[in-house]
Amino acid sequence: MKLHWLSQALIFCLLGSGPLVAQSSGPIRIPTALEQTAMSNEKSLIEAKKKDDATFFKRKLAEDFSLVGIDGQLLQGEEATGGLGDADLVELTPYNMKVAALDDNGAVVTYDAIVREAPQEDQGPPPRYQHFSSVWIEQGGQWKLKFHQTTAMHWGDW
């Protein structure tokens, strides 16, 4: 009798676990060449921001580059270029990076990031959690940053 009960329990467990084993996350999607290029460009931008690399900015920014800063202000021209680098930046750790292709010559890269920077004398530090968006376009065989925006994710972080 015990053997019969034990075999029924074992069959029940095996049948019950079938749907769990059958579930999978699906096939792994390999990024397209455009997505890989856009992500690589964005990662280079992040490193340049950390180093306040003016040479990178001159080489990679489109002539009509625009920037919307964390304060919501639209900056253009030299003012926008100066708003990208940050010598006070302590940490910029991106996560959840995604790419949306515009066409064969353009892409939007979005991601969240943990940001830490030294507080300014007249104000506190910026929000720790921020969302970034960049528009990359190909011009004359080279990828250029046309637009960049920073948005606070949690207003209570100010």
Secondary structure, DSSP 4 states (H G I P E B T S, - for coil): -HHHHHHHHHHHHHHHHHHHHH----PPPPPPHHHHHHHHHHHHHHHHHHHT-HHHHHHHEEEEEEEE-TT--EEETHHHHHTT--TTEEEEEEEEEEEEEEETTEEEEEEEEEEEEPPPTTS-PPPSEEEEEEEEEEETTEEEEEEEEEEES-GGG-
